[in-house]
Amino acid sequence: MSLKKLSKLSVSLLAVLLILSAYSALPFISHAQTSGPLPGSQSGTRGPLDGSGQPPISIKNPLQAENFSELINKIANWLLVLGAPVLTLMIIIGAFQILSAAGNPEKVKTGRQTITWAIVGYALLLISTGITALIKNVLSVN
């Protein structure tokens, strides 16, 4: 085996071992259940695991969407917001490709395709917002 292959193999093996050791140590690190008094509580007060009748722990909805329709709208709007700077960047890259072509028609073609596909991609994002509104209209979801 060459030194390069041996080096790649040892780095890969080391990475796998580190991931496995971190994964196996996770149960020892996390403290999901408490058996004694809860931190910051009065002494003798037990957690909800002992059946003391304390209210259950509630988890706040991180998506802030009440139903599937709102979730789809939030995702579509987020993609539009994310897509606008990407569109701008791709147009700048395409323009740079055209400007740096130095008369090479292949590079000019590549730059034009970059700009064209960037616009097509953003147009699809815009159309997807309309399609979700159309589907909600057809299904009469408020």
BELWO-V863846 format. One record per pair of residues at least 24 apart in sequence whose C-alpha atoms are under 8 Angstrom apart, sorted by the first residue. I is the first residue (numbers start at 1). J is the second residue. Records with the same first field share a line. If there is no record, write none. Layout:
I = J ; J
This chain:
69 = 136 ; 141
72 = 132
73 = 129 ; 132
76 = 125 ; 128 ; 129
77 = 129
79 = 125
80 = 122 ; 125 ; 126
83 = 122 ; 125
84 = 122
87 = 118 ; 119 ; 122
90 = 114 ; 115 ; 118
91 = 115 ; 118
